[in-house]
Amino acid sequence: MINLYSWPTPNGHKVHIMLEECGYRLGRDWQVHPVNIGAGDQFKPEFLKISPNNKIPALVDSQGPDGKPIALFESGAILLYLAAKTGKFLPKSDRQKFEVLQWLMFQMGGVGPMLGQAHHFRIYAPEKIEYAVNRYTNEAKRLYGVMNQQLTRHRYMAGNSYSIADIAIFPWLRSWQNQGIDWADYPQLKVWFDKIAQRPAVKRGVAVLADLRKPITDDKARDILFGKTQYQAR
Protein backbone atom coordinates (compact mmCIF):
# COMPACT_ATOMS: atom_id res chain seq x y z
CA MET A 1 0.00 0.00 0.00
CA ILE A 2 1.15 3.52 -0.80
CA ASN A 3 0.45 6.15 1.83
CA LEU A 4 0.44 9.75 0.65
CA TYR A 5 0.56 12.71 3.00
CA SER A 6 -0.86 15.61 1.07
CA TRP A 7 -3.11 18.64 0.72
CA PRO A 8 -5.06 19.94 -2.33
CA THR A 9 -2.35 22.24 -3.69
CA PRO A 10 -0.71 22.07 -7.13
CA ASN A 11 2.17 19.99 -5.77
CA GLY A 12 -0.23 17.68 -3.97
CA HIS A 13 -2.39 17.28 -7.05
CA LYS A 14 0.65 16.38 -9.16
CA VAL A 15 1.08 13.21 -7.16
CA HIS A 16 -2.66 12.50 -6.82
CA ILE A 17 -2.90 12.59 -10.62
CA MET A 18 0.24 10.50 -11.12
CA LEU A 19 -0.99 7.76 -8.82
CA GLU A 20 -4.31 7.57 -10.63
CA GLU A 21 -2.68 7.73 -14.07
CA CYS A 22 -0.38 4.84 -13.11
CA GLY A 23 -3.41 2.65 -12.46
CA TYR A 24 -3.46 2.94 -8.69
CA ARG A 25 -6.88 3.62 -7.20
CA LEU A 26 -7.53 5.66 -4.09
CA GLY A 27 -8.78 3.41 -1.30
CA ARG A 28 -7.61 0.26 -3.05
CA ASP A 29 -3.93 0.82 -3.83
CA TRP A 30 -3.17 4.07 -2.09
CA GLN A 31 -4.39 6.05 0.87
CA VAL A 32 -4.29 9.79 1.40
CA HIS A 33 -3.64 11.42 4.75
CA PRO A 34 -4.57 15.12 4.89
CA VAL A 35 -1.83 17.46 6.06
CA ASN A 36 -3.61 20.74 6.73
CA ILE A 37 -0.90 23.25 5.96
CA GLY A 38 -3.08 26.15 7.12
CA ALA A 39 -3.36 24.57 10.57
CA GLY A 40 0.33 23.71 10.87
CA ASP A 41 0.14 19.92 10.41
CA GLN A 42 3.31 20.09 8.31
CA PHE A 43 5.32 20.91 11.44
CA LYS A 44 4.27 17.86 13.45
CA PRO A 45 7.21 15.60 14.36
CA GLU A 46 5.67 12.54 12.70
CA PHE A 47 5.37 14.40 9.38
CA LEU A 48 8.86 15.90 9.63
CA LYS A 49 10.27 12.38 9.88
CA ILE A 50 9.26 11.74 6.28
CA SER A 51 9.36 15.33 4.99
CA PRO A 52 12.18 17.22 6.75
CA ASN A 53 11.53 20.27 4.58
CA ASN A 54 8.02 20.49 6.12
CA LYS A 55 6.37 20.55 2.69
CA ILE A 56 3.70 18.38 1.16
CA PRO A 57 3.42 15.94 -0.49
CA ALA A 58 5.34 13.07 1.08
CA LEU A 59 4.97 9.41 0.18
CA VAL A 60 5.59 6.15 2.03
CA ASP A 61 5.55 3.00 -0.10
CA SER A 62 5.46 -0.23 1.90
CA GLN A 63 6.93 -2.03 -1.12
CA GLY A 64 10.00 -0.02 -2.03
CA PRO A 65 12.60 -0.92 -4.67
CA ASP A 66 14.19 -3.60 -2.46
CA GLY A 67 10.91 -4.81 -1.00
CA LYS A 68 11.35 -2.61 2.05
CA PRO A 69 9.40 0.57 2.87
CA ILE A 70 10.67 3.81 1.36
CA ALA A 71 9.74 7.38 2.31
CA LEU A 72 10.07 10.24 -0.17
CA PHE A 73 9.46 13.97 -0.16
CA GLU A 74 9.57 16.53 -3.02
CA SER A 75 6.85 16.11 -5.63
CA GLY A 76 9.25 15.87 -8.56
CA ALA A 77 11.18 13.07 -6.91
CA ILE A 78 7.91 11.28 -6.18
CA LEU A 79 6.85 11.53 -9.84
CA LEU A 80 10.17 10.05 -10.91
CA TYR A 81 9.86 7.28 -8.35
CA LEU A 82 6.37 6.32 -9.50
CA ALA A 83 7.43 6.47 -13.15
CA ALA A 84 10.32 4.10 -12.41
CA LYS A 85 8.16 1.81 -10.29
CA THR A 86 5.41 1.45 -12.91
CA GLY A 87 7.35 1.99 -16.13
CA LYS A 88 4.90 4.72 -17.17
CA PHE A 89 5.10 8.34 -18.36
CA LEU A 90 8.89 8.49 -18.64
CA PRO A 91 10.39 7.24 -21.92
CA LYS A 92 12.99 4.50 -21.94
CA SER A 93 15.37 5.96 -24.53
CA ASP A 94 17.94 8.40 -23.18
CA ARG A 95 17.08 11.08 -25.74
CA GLN A 96 13.36 11.09 -25.02
CA LYS A 97 13.87 10.67 -21.29
CA PHE A 98 16.05 13.76 -21.03
CA GLU A 99 13.61 15.74 -23.15
CA VAL A 100 10.96 14.93 -20.55
CA LEU A 101 13.28 15.58 -17.61
CA GLN A 102 14.20 19.06 -18.82
CA TRP A 103 10.51 20.03 -18.82
CA LEU A 104 10.02 18.47 -15.40
CA MET A 105 12.93 20.63 -14.16
CA PHE A 106 11.34 23.62 -15.92
CA GLN A 107 8.28 23.08 -13.74
CA MET A 108 10.22 22.50 -10.53
CA GLY A 109 12.59 25.42 -10.98
CA GLY A 110 10.39 27.90 -12.83
CA VAL A 111 6.68 27.26 -13.15
CA GLY A 112 6.09 26.26 -9.54
CA PRO A 113 8.18 28.91 -7.76
CA MET A 114 7.32 31.80 -10.08
CA LEU A 115 3.60 31.13 -10.40
CA GLY A 116 3.50 30.57 -6.66
CA GLN A 117 5.04 34.00 -6.10
CA ALA A 118 2.63 35.59 -8.58
CA HIS A 119 -0.26 34.00 -6.74
CA HIS A 120 1.12 35.12 -3.37
CA PHE A 121 1.73 38.76 -4.18
CA ARG A 122 -1.48 39.15 -6.19
CA ILE A 123 -3.79 37.38 -3.70
CA TYR A 124 -2.29 36.71 -0.27
CA ALA A 125 0.23 39.45 0.50
CA PRO A 126 -1.10 41.74 3.27
CA GLU A 127 -0.06 44.76 1.24
CA LYS A 128 -0.04 45.12 -2.52
CA ILE A 129 3.53 45.85 -3.56
CA GLU A 130 3.35 47.06 -7.14
CA TYR A 131 6.91 46.07 -8.00
CA ALA A 132 6.38 42.48 -6.75
CA VAL A 133 2.99 42.12 -8.43
CA ASN A 134 4.40 43.31 -11.76
CA ARG A 135 7.60 41.29 -11.41
CA TYR A 136 5.90 37.96 -10.86
CA THR A 137 2.91 38.57 -13.12
CA ASN A 138 5.28 39.36 -15.98
CA GLU A 139 7.33 36.25 -15.22
CA ALA A 140 4.14 34.17 -15.19
CA LYS A 141 3.26 35.54 -18.63
CA ARG A 142 6.76 34.78 -19.88
CA LEU A 143 6.54 31.18 -18.69
CA TYR A 144 3.11 30.74 -20.23
CA GLY A 145 4.60 32.06 -23.47
CA VAL A 146 7.42 29.52 -23.35
CA MET A 147 4.93 26.69 -22.90
CA ASN A 148 2.61 28.04 -25.59
CA GLN A 149 5.50 28.16 -28.07
CA GLN A 150 6.55 24.61 -27.19
CA LEU A 151 3.04 23.39 -27.89
CA THR A 152 2.97 24.91 -31.34
CA ARG A 153 5.46 22.16 -32.25
CA HIS A 154 4.38 19.26 -30.04
CA ARG A 155 1.18 17.61 -28.82
CA TYR A 156 2.43 17.43 -25.25
CA MET A 157 4.89 19.43 -23.22
CA ALA A 158 7.91 17.22 -23.87
CA GLY A 159 7.03 15.80 -27.27
CA ASN A 160 4.23 13.76 -28.72
CA SER A 161 3.59 11.53 -25.71
CA TYR A 162 1.93 12.31 -22.40
CA SER A 163 4.51 12.29 -19.62
CA ILE A 164 5.36 13.32 -16.08
CA ALA A 165 6.17 16.76 -17.52
CA ASP A 166 2.49 17.28 -18.36
CA ILE A 167 1.41 15.85 -15.01
CA ALA A 168 3.78 18.21 -13.17
CA ILE A 169 2.79 21.38 -15.02
CA PHE A 170 -0.98 21.03 -15.36
CA PRO A 171 -2.03 21.62 -11.72
CA TRP A 172 -0.07 24.87 -11.57
CA LEU A 173 -2.07 26.36 -14.44
CA ARG A 174 -5.46 25.72 -12.83
CA SER A 175 -5.12 29.06 -10.97
CA TRP A 176 -4.43 31.02 -14.15
CA GLN A 177 -6.80 33.85 -13.19
CA ASN A 178 -4.96 34.47 -9.91
CA GLN A 179 -1.70 34.62 -11.86
CA GLY A 180 -2.96 37.44 -14.09
CA ILE A 181 -3.25 35.28 -17.21
CA ASP A 182 -5.63 35.74 -20.15
CA TRP A 183 -5.96 32.43 -22.02
CA ALA A 184 -6.60 34.32 -25.26
CA ASP A 185 -2.88 35.15 -25.31
CA TYR A 186 -1.87 31.46 -25.19
CA PRO A 187 -4.17 29.51 -27.54
CA GLN A 188 -1.99 26.42 -27.97
CA LEU A 189 -1.45 26.12 -24.25
CA LYS A 190 -5.19 26.45 -23.67
CA VAL A 191 -5.86 23.55 -26.07
CA TRP A 192 -3.35 21.44 -24.16
CA PHE A 193 -4.79 22.48 -20.80
CA ASP A 194 -8.33 21.54 -21.79
CA LYS A 195 -7.14 18.21 -23.20
CA ILE A 196 -5.32 17.30 -19.99
CA ALA A 197 -8.26 18.42 -17.83
CA GLN A 198 -10.54 15.91 -19.56
CA ARG A 199 -8.43 12.88 -18.74
CA PRO A 200 -10.35 10.63 -16.30
CA ALA A 201 -7.35 10.13 -14.01
CA VAL A 202 -6.74 13.89 -13.91
CA LYS A 203 -10.34 14.49 -12.91
CA ARG A 204 -9.99 11.95 -10.12
CA GLY A 205 -6.66 13.38 -9.02
CA VAL A 206 -7.75 17.00 -8.66
CA ALA A 207 -10.83 15.88 -6.72
CA VAL A 208 -8.68 14.29 -3.98
CA LEU A 209 -9.06 16.32 -0.76
CA ALA A 210 -10.55 19.19 -2.79
CA ASP A 211 -13.46 19.60 -0.40
CA LEU A 212 -11.05 20.28 2.49
CA ARG A 213 -9.33 23.33 1.06
CA LYS A 214 -10.72 26.66 2.19
CA PRO A 215 -9.66 30.23 1.37
CA ILE A 216 -6.94 31.59 3.63
CA THR A 217 -8.65 34.42 5.51
CA ASP A 218 -7.42 34.35 9.12
CA ASP A 219 -4.18 35.75 10.50
CA LYS A 220 -3.17 32.48 12.17
CA ALA A 221 -3.19 30.57 8.87
CA ARG A 222 -1.30 33.40 7.18
CA ASP A 223 1.36 33.30 9.90
CA ILE A 224 1.70 29.52 9.61
CA LEU A 225 2.05 29.62 5.83
CA PHE A 226 3.91 32.87 5.25
CA GLY A 227 5.02 34.31 8.61
CA LYS A 228 7.35 33.60 11.48
CA THR A 229 5.96 30.08 12.12
CA GLN A 230 7.44 29.00 8.79
CA TYR A 231 10.95 29.96 9.92
CA GLN A 232 11.10 28.65 13.46
CA ALA A 233 13.77 26.05 14.18
CA ARG A 234 12.45 22.48 14.36
C-alpha positions in Angstrom: 0.0 0.0 0.0 1.2 3.5 -0.8 0.5 6.2 1.8 0.4 9.8 0.6 0.6 12.7 3.0 -0.9 15.6 1.1 -3.1 18.6 0.7 -5.1 19.9 -2.3 -2.3 22.2 -3.7 -0.7 22.1 -7.1 2.2 20.0 -5.8 -0.2 17.7 -4.0 -2.4 17.3 -7.0 0.6 16.4 -9.2 1.1 13.2 -7.2 -2.7 12.5 -6.8 -2.9 12.6 -10.6 0.2 10.5 -11.1 -1.0 7.8 -8.8 -4.3 7.6 -10.6 -2.7 7.7 -14.1 -0.4 4.8 -13.1 -3.4 2.6 -12.5 -3.5 2.9 -8.7 -6.9 3.6 -7.2 -7.5 5.7 -4.1 -8.8 3.4 -1.3 -7.6 0.3 -3.0 -3.9 0.8 -3.8 -3.2 4.1 -2.1 -4.4 6.0 0.9 -4.3 9.8 1.4 -3.6 11.4 4.7 -4.6 15.1 4.9 -1.8 17.5 6.1 -3.6 20.7 6.7 -0.9 23.2 6.0 -3.1 26.2 7.1 -3.4 24.6 10.6 0.3 23.7 10.9 0.1 19.9 10.4 3.3 20.1 8.3 5.3 20.9 11.4 4.3 17.9 13.4 7.2 15.6 14.4 5.7 12.5 12.7 5.4 14.4 9.4 8.9 15.9 9.6 10.3 12.4 9.9 9.3 11.7 6.3 9.4 15.3 5.0 12.2 17.2 6.7 11.5 20.3 4.6 8.0 20.5 6.1 6.4 20.5 2.7 3.7 18.4 1.2 3.4 15.9 -0.5 5.3 13.1 1.1 5.0 9.4 0.2 5.6 6.2 2.0 5.6 3.0 -0.1 5.5 -0.2 1.9 6.9 -2.0 -1.1 10.0 0.0 -2.0 12.6 -0.9 -4.7 14.2 -3.6 -2.5 10.9 -4.8 -1.0 11.4 -2.6 2.1 9.4 0.6 2.9 10.7 3.8 1.4 9.7 7.4 2.3 10.1 10.2 -0.2 9.5 14.0 -0.2 9.6 16.5 -3.0 6.8 16.1 -5.6 9.2 15.9 -8.6 11.2 13.1 -6.9 7.9 11.3 -6.2 6.8 11.5 -9.8 10.2 10.1 -10.9 9.9 7.3 -8.4 6.4 6.3 -9.5 7.4 6.5 -13.2 10.3 4.1 -12.4 8.2 1.8 -10.3 5.4 1.5 -12.9 7.3 2.0 -16.1 4.9 4.7 -17.2 5.1 8.3 -18.4 8.9 8.5 -18.6 10.4 7.2 -21.9 13.0 4.5 -21.9 15.4 6.0 -24.5 17.9 8.4 -23.2 17.1 11.1 -25.7 13.4 11.1 -25.0 13.9 10.7 -21.3 16.1 13.8 -21.0 13.6 15.7 -23.2 11.0 14.9 -20.5 13.3 15.6 -17.6 14.2 19.1 -18.8 10.5 20.0 -18.8 10.0 18.5 -15.4 12.9 20.6 -14.2 11.3 23.6 -15.9 8.3 23.1 -13.7 10.2 22.5 -10.5 12.6 25.4 -11.0 10.4 27.9 -12.8 6.7 27.3 -13.2 6.1 26.3 -9.5 8.2 28.9 -7.8 7.3 31.8 -10.1 3.6 31.1 -10.4 3.5 30.6 -6.7 5.0 34.0 -6.1 2.6 35.6 -8.6 -0.3 34.0 -6.7 1.1 35.1 -3.4 1.7 38.8 -4.2 -1.5 39.1 -6.2 -3.8 37.4 -3.7 -2.3 36.7 -0.3 0.2 39.5 0.5 -1.1 41.7 3.3 -0.1 44.8 1.2 0.0 45.1 -2.5 3.5 45.8 -3.6 3.3 47.1 -7.1 6.9 46.1 -8.0 6.4 42.5 -6.7 3.0 42.1 -8.4 4.4 43.3 -11.8 7.6 41.3 -11.4 5.9 38.0 -10.9 2.9 38.6 -13.1 5.3 39.4 -16.0 7.3 36.3 -15.2 4.1 34.2 -15.2 3.3 35.5 -18.6 6.8 34.8 -19.9 6.5 31.2 -18.7 3.1 30.7 -20.2 4.6 32.1 -23.5 7.4 29.5 -23.4 4.9 26.7 -22.9 2.6 28.0 -25.6 5.5 28.2 -28.1 6.5 24.6 -27.2 3.0 23.4 -27.9 3.0 24.9 -31.3 5.5 22.2 -32.3 4.4 19.3 -30.0 1.2 17.6 -28.8 2.4 17.4 -25.3 4.9 19.4 -23.2 7.9 17.2 -23.9 7.0 15.8 -27.3 4.2 13.8 -28.7 3.6 11.5 -25.7 1.9 12.3 -22.4 4.5 12.3 -19.6 5.4 13.3 -16.1 6.2 16.8 -17.5 2.5 17.3 -18.4 1.4 15.9 -15.0 3.8 18.2 -13.2 2.8 21.4 -15.0 -1.0 21.0 -15.4 -2.0 21.6 -11.7 -0.1 24.9 -11.6 -2.1 26.4 -14.4 -5.5 25.7 -12.8 -5.1 29.1 -11.0 -4.4 31.0 -14.1 -6.8 33.9 -13.2 -5.0 34.5 -9.9 -1.7 34.6 -11.9 -3.0 37.4 -14.1 -3.3 35.3 -17.2 -5.6 35.7 -20.1 -6.0 32.4 -22.0 -6.6 34.3 -25.3 -2.9 35.1 -25.3 -1.9 31.5 -25.2 -4.2 29.5 -27.5 -2.0 26.4 -28.0 -1.4 26.1 -24.3 -5.2 26.4 -23.7 -5.9 23.6 -26.1 -3.3 21.4 -24.2 -4.8 22.5 -20.8 -8.3 21.5 -21.8 -7.1 18.2 -23.2 -5.3 17.3 -20.0 -8.3 18.4 -17.8 -10.5 15.9 -19.6 -8.4 12.9 -18.7 -10.4 10.6 -16.3 -7.3 10.1 -14.0 -6.7 13.9 -13.9 -10.3 14.5 -12.9 -10.0 12.0 -10.1 -6.7 13.4 -9.0 -7.7 17.0 -8.7 -10.8 15.9 -6.7 -8.7 14.3 -4.0 -9.1 16.3 -0.8 -10.6 19.2 -2.8 -13.5 19.6 -0.4 -11.0 20.3 2.5 -9.3 23.3 1.1 -10.7 26.7 2.2 -9.7 30.2 1.4 -6.9 31.6 3.6 -8.7 34.4 5.5 -7.4 34.3 9.1 -4.2 35.7 10.5 -3.2 32.5 12.2 -3.2 30.6 8.9 -1.3 33.4 7.2 1.4 33.3 9.9 1.7 29.5 9.6 2.0 29.6 5.8 3.9 32.9 5.3 5.0 34.3 8.6 7.3 33.6 11.5 6.0 30.1 12.1 7.4 29.0 8.8 11.0 30.0 9.9 11.1 28.6 13.5 13.8 26.0 14.2 12.5 22.5 14.4 
